[in-house]
Amino acid sequence: MPALSRRALIGGATAAAAVAGLARPAWATVPVRRDRRRVVIIGSGFGGAVAALRLTQAGVPVTLLEQGRRWPVAPGSDTFPTVATLDERALFYGSAPELFGRPLSPAPYAGIFNATPSPTMTVMSGVGYGGGSLTYQGMSLVPDRAVFEHEFPAGLDYDELATEHYAEVARMLRLATAPDELIASAPYRAARTFRERALAAGQSVEKIPMPIDWSYALRELRDELPPSFTNGDCALGANNGGKHSLDVTYLKAAEETGLLEVRLLHRVTDVARTAAGEWEVTAARTDLRGTRQETVVLTSPTLVMGAGSVGTTKMLVRAAATGAIPDLPDAVGRGWGTNADRIYVWSDPLRGFGTPQGGPVVFGSKDWSDPARATTIIQASIPPIGIAGLDLDPRSTMMVGYGVSAARGHFAYDGLTDSANLRWLPEGDHAVQYGAIAPRAHQIAGLGSVLVDTNALVPSTWHPLGGVNMGEACDLEGRVLGQKGLYVLDGALLPGTAAACNPSMTIAAVAERAMKRIVRDDVGVVV
């Protein structure tokens, strides 16, 4: 249905409801506030945070909208929930009521995770000021040249990214590998076991760079701090601090310029282009329970989408279908991938791995010899699981794999629900998952071990990528084709893959590269 007639239909239905005396939704009675801003950024993850810092450093005032809350930590804090004590803080209101395959029915709350389900794939994402950096384990991998150039558009200069932008992200996040003193301690037996088994199987092993100040973990060993890293409780957030998440790195630096306006608990509901060619963003300002307090409408010549692969893609697909942005590229909504995520529970009934298990991640194993089949496997700790106050030894730990896959899904608009939904084939990543990742995982586990493939039980990804892909819907700097002043700088920009790596480093490095050019070429002209 054409956009104009659809809007007329909605308007007619609204008028009819009013005449009939039907009750309006509660949010319709809240006040509406309209403001104008120079730049609006939606989302505070790796793309949005980079954009916020580089624009404010260039003297551009920025308004950042984040649907979640701040999660401040200090030694001994109880800011984040733990796996053993999951509560309302675990899930963002409106999320699918499950986490780690476990059903949860907490009271509505602006929690730390959002689960977006579809019939064949559940997408997990972090929510809060700092986006996924608050909850990700922190594996900060950089793809090598061969794998990167196999997966990314030719116009991206690998040498520039490697020497300048990946290096800058590593500096900002203060990456470091775990010290040998820590690895030798009792809580890190599982990490040592992974290294031993992988080497025995002829696999490569190396320390994984992490955005962690490992002195916090050493202080935990000395009982100077309560356990968080050293017992794996950091899986949902590092309560003692010591994790260099975006809120204490990029975003803090942006705030210190005095040019960043942060609006928390602002859930964007609509994006549209005005008749004058500017951008209109409608958001619900809520309380912590998700109750709308105010409707905020911001108009700006520049809009940066940083709401994550799913958030950004769903908003733009819906905007195209409803006529809010009627001439978006046809490629919007396409090219979406899972990064071929695989999560295994690795059990060794005879030998076990010890408890508690230190985390978050120490070692990984790469097989990047064939860029078309490149895979990475890491070991991650299992947090304490307690019953009646006792910590149980599950005699298990975790292996996580991801790799290169050609499988892609897409988002399609559903007029009945007025939403964009994921379409993903169940067998999408099977070639790499069963042909490359699983065989390597079994080799590392060795005889006497049992691997349970959690993705076979609950298909899911923690690394959604693509949907507004560079080279198809956007240029390499995230400028949406044919849409002056509209940028995509988050996981949606990547081509459905991070080249056998956790995507955080590449999202941030691609954003750094883009912002170098946007500040040089667009500020004062478009921005």
N, C-alpha and C positions, 0 to 999 in steps of 0.2 A: 504494500500500500504506500503511495507517495507520502512524503513526510508531512506536507501541508494538510492532506486529508486526514492523516492519522491524528495530528494535533487537534484538528477541528472536531474529530470524533471524541477525543479525550475531553476537550472543552465542553462539548455538548453533553457528555455523560456526567461531567461534574455539575453542570447547570441543572440537569434533570434531577440529580441527587439532592441538590439544594432545594429545588422546588418541592420535592417529595418529603423534605424534612428529615432526610437520612442523616445519621450521626457522622460527623467528620472524624478522620483518624486523629488521635491525640496530638500527633506532631503538627497537624495543621493549625493548631491554636497557639503555637509558640511564636515568639517574635522573629522577624526577618531583618537581618542587618546586611547592608550592601556597602562594600568598600572597593576602592581601586588600589592596585598595587603594581609596581614596576615588573617584578618577577614573582611568580608563584611556583613553588616546587611541591609536588605531591609525593610524600614518602621520604623517609630518612635512612634508607638502607645504603648500600655501597655506592650506587649511582647518585642518589639524591644528596648524600653527605658530601661527596666530592664536588658536585655542582654548587652546593651551598658555599663551601669554602672558597672555591676559585672565583666565583662571582663576587662574593663579599670582599675578597682580597683585591679585586679589580675595582672596588668602589661602588658596586651595584647593590642597592638594598634588595633583600630577598625576604619573602614570606614563605615559610615552610609549614605545610599541613601534615600532621601525623595523627593517625586514628588512635594510636595507643598512648601510653603514659610513660613517664620517666621511671627507670628502675635503678635508683642510686644505691651503691653498695659501699661498705666499709668493713674493716676486719671485724668478724663476729656477727655480721648482719644476717637477717633472715628475709632478705628481699625476695629471692626467688624460691619457688616451691622445689621440692625434691621428688624423685621418683617414688620414694617410700611414703611420702606424705603429700600426694597430689591433692590440690584443693582448687578453689575457684580461680586462683592466680594462673592456673595452667592453660586455660582456654579463653580465647577472645569470644565475647558474646556473639552469637550467630554462627559460631563454628560448628562443624559436625561434632557430635558429642562422643568423641573417642580420641585416645592418645596412646601411641605405641600398641595399637590393636586392642586396647582396653576400653570398655565403655565408661564414660564419665558423664555425670549429670550435675555439674556444679550450678550454683546460682549465676545469673548473668554477671559478667565482669569483663573489664578490659584487660584480659589475660595475655600471656606471653606467646601463645601459639594459636595459629588459625589453621584448621583442617578444611580444605575445600574438596568435597567429594564429587566424583562422577561415577557412572556405573562400572568403569574399568580402571580408574586411577584416582587415588586420593593424594592431593598436593598439600604438603606441610610447609608452613612459612612462619617466621618469627614476626612478632608485632611489638612495637614499642619504639621509643626514641633511640634509634640506633639500628632498627630493623633486625634482620637476621643475625647481625654481629653479636647481639645479646645472648643468643642461645646456640649459635653454631659451635661445633667442637673447635674449629679454628685452623684446620689444615690449610696451609697457605702455599699451594703448589703453583708453579709456573710451568706451562707446557714447553717442551723443547721445540726447536724450529720446525722439524719435519712434521710433527703432529699438528702444530699450530697452522702451518701453511696448508696442510691437508684439509683442515676444517673451516678456516676463516677466509674471507674475501682477500683476493690478491692485493688490493689496495692498502691493506694494513701492513706497514713495514715492521717486520719482526724485530730488526735491530733497534729501531727507535723504541718500540715497546719495551724490549728487554733491558736496554741500557738506561732508559730515561723513566718510563712510566711504571713498569713493574718495580723498578728500584725505588721510586718515590713512594709507592704504596708500602713497600717493605719498611722504609724509613718511618713513615707515619704510624704504622702499626707496631713498630719496634719488635720485629720478628726475631725469635730466638729458638734454638733447639734445646731439648731437655739436657741438663748436665749429667755427666756420668755418675756423680755422687747420688743423685736422685734415682737414676735408673737401677743402681745397685741395691736400693733399699727394698725392704720386704713388700711394700704395697705394689711395686712395679714388676712383680714376678710374671704377670701375664704378658707384659711388653717384652720381657727377656725371652719368654717362651716363644712368642711370635717370631722374634729374630732368629732364635735357634732353629725352629722348624723350617722357616723360610730358607735359611742358608742351607740346611740339610737337603731341602728339595731342589737346590740349585737355583733358587730365586734371588734376585737382588734385594738388598735391604738398605735403607738409609733413614736417618733421622728426619722428621718432618718439621719444617719451620712453623712456628706457632706464634700468635700475638699474645704471648704469656710472659709475665715476669716470674720466672721460675723460683725466685727467692721466696715467694709466698709459699710454694710447696715445701721448700726446705724448712721454712719456719714452722709449717704444720708438722713436719717430722719431729721437730724439736719441742713440740707441744706449746709453741708460742702463739699459735692460732688454732682455732677449731678446724677439723678436717673439712676440706671442700675439694681441692684438687686431689689430695692423696687418698681419698676414699671414693672418688668418682662422682660425688654429689654435684660436681660442676656441670653435669650433663644438661641441666636446664638453666644454667647461669651460675657465674662464679660469685658466691655470696661474700667471700672475703675481699674481693677485688683482685687486682693483679692481672686482669684480662683487659687488653687494650682494644676494647670495642669502640665503635664509631662515636658513641656519646662522649667518650673521654679523649678522643683523638681529633678526627676531622670536625665533628660538630662543635666540640669545645673551642677549637681554634676559630671556627666561623663565628661563634657567639662573641668571642673576644674582639672581633673587628668592630662590634657595635652596630653592624648592619644586618644582622640576622634576627628576624622576628619569628619566634617559634610558637605555633599554635597547636597544642596537644589536644587529644580527645576530639579531633576534627575528622570525622569520617566523610570522605568525599562520596557523594551520591551521583553527581552528574557533571560531565564536561561538555561544553558546547562552544561553537563559534558564533559570535554576534554578527549582526548585519554589517557592522563596521569593520569586520575582520579581526576583532580581538577575541580573547578567550575568556569564557565565563565558567567559573568553577563553583558548584553548589556543594556545601558541606553541612552535615549535622554536627553541631557542637553538643557533645553528650556529657553526662556524668560517668563515673566509673562503672555504673551498671548498664550503660548503653542507652539511658533515657535521654531523648533529645531535649536540650535546654534552649536551643536557638538554631535557626537556619541562617547560615552565613553564605552570602553570594559575593565572590570576588571577581573583579574584571581586571584583565591584565593583557598587555601586548605580548607577553612571553609566558609560556607554560611549559614546565619541565615535568614530564611524567617519570616518577621514580618509585612507583607503588609496587614494584616487583613484576615478574613475568606474568603471573596470573592477574594481579590487580590492574596493571596497566592495560593488558590485552583485553580483559573483560570490559573495562570502561570504554575503550576505543571501539571495540566491535559493537557494543550497544549504541554508542554515539553515531556510528555509521548507519546502523539499521533503523534507528528512530529518526534520522534526519538532523540530529543535533550538530553533526559534522558530516554533511552529505557527500562530500567528494574525497574521502580518505582513500588511499591506495587499496586496490583489491587484495594486496598481499597482507593487509592487517588481519590478524587472527590465524595466519598460517605459519608453518615452520616451527611448531612447538615441540620440544623434546624433554626427556626426563633425565638427561645426562647418564642414562643406563644405570641408575642407582640400584644397588643390591645390598641388603643388610642380612647378615647371617648371625645366628646364635651358635657359637662354637663351643661344644661340650666335650669334656674329656673325663668320663666317669671315674677312671682309675687314678689319674694324676691330678686333675683339677688345675686351677690357676691361682688359688689363694683368695682370701678375702680379708680386708677390703682391697679393692683394685684401684691403683692410682691412675689418674687421667690428666687431661682428657685424651691426648694422643701423643705417642712417642715415635713409633716406627711405621714405615710403609714400604711397600714393594711395588716397583714399576716394571711393566713390560711394554715398552714403547718402541720395540724394534720394528714393528710393522705399523705405520701410522694409521692404517685402515682398521686395525684390530687392537689399538693401544688400550691398556687397562692399568688401573691402579688399585691396590688393596691395602688397607690400613687396619690396625688393631685398635679397638676402643674399649674402654673399661665398662663394666656393668656396675651401676651404682648399688649401694646397700639395699638389700631387700629384707625387711624385718617383719617378724610376726611375734606378737606378745613381747615386744621390746628386745627380741633376740635377732642378731644379724645372722642370716642364713648363708651358707656357702652353696651357691647354685652349681659349682664346679663347671662354670661356663664363663665365656667372655664374648666379645663381639668382633666380627670382621665386617668391614664395609668396603664395597667395591664400586667402581664406576668406570666408564670407558666410552670409546667412540662408537656411535651407533647412527645409522642412516635413517632410522625410524622417526617419523614426524606425525604429530597430530594437529588438530586445528580447533578453533573455537567457533561456534555457530550460535546465532541469535535465536532465542525461543520467544515468540510473541506472547505465548500464554503466560509465561512467568516474567516476561520483560527482563530477561537476563541472557548473558552469553555463557554457554556451557561447553565444556571440553569434550571433544570427540577423539578417542584414543583406542587403537586396536589392541586387544589384550595381549597379542603375541608380538607387539611392537618391537621390543628390544631383545627378544629371545635369542637372536643370532649371537650377539656379543655376550649376553648374560650366561647362556648355557654353553656357548661354544668357546668362550675365552675366560670370563670371570670365574664361573663355577669350577672348571677344571683346575685353575690356579689355586683357588681357595681350598679345594680338597687336597691338593698336593701339600700346601702349607700345613693344614690341619694334621695330616699324617694318619697312620694306622691307629685304631682305637678311639678315634674322635668321631663325633657326630655333628654334622652341620644341618641346622634348620634354616631354610630359606624363608625369611619372614615376608618377603615380597610375593612369594607364591601363595601365602596365606592371606595377606592384605596388600594388594598392589599399591605402591606408594612411591613418592619421590620427595626428597628434601631439597632437590636442586632443579626446580623448574626453570627452563630457559626458552627464549624465543617467543614468537607471537607477533612481534613488530620488528622483523629482522633487518639488520643492516644489509645494504645491497639489494633489498627487495622493497620494503616499506619505508626505509630510512636510508639516508646516506651514511657514510662511515662515522660521522660525528653525531648521529642520532637526530638529525633534522628530518622530520616526517615530510615525505615528498609531496610537494604542492601545498604545504600548510605553513605559511610564514609564521614564525614565532612559536611553533610547536616542536618540542624535542622529546625524545625517549632516551633516557640514560639509566637503564637498569638491566636486569636479566632478560627482559623482553627484547632487547636490542641484539643479544648474542644469537648466533644461528642454530639454536636448539642444542648446543653442546658447549662444553668448556674444554674440549680436547683432552679427555682422560684426567681431568683435574677437578678438585673442588672449585666452584666458579668464583668465589669471592675475589681472588686476586685479579682475575681477568676482567670481571665487571668493573672493578675499581680502576684498573690500568686503562681499559678502553675509555672509561669516563674521563680519566686524567688526560688522555690524548685528545679526546673530543673537546674538553674545556680549554685546553691550550689554544685550539683553533677558534673556538667560539669566542673566547675573550679577545683574541687577536682580530677576528674578522667580523663578528656580529655585535659586540658591545658598542653602543652608540649608533648602530645602524638598524639592527633588528631588536636587540635586547635593550 
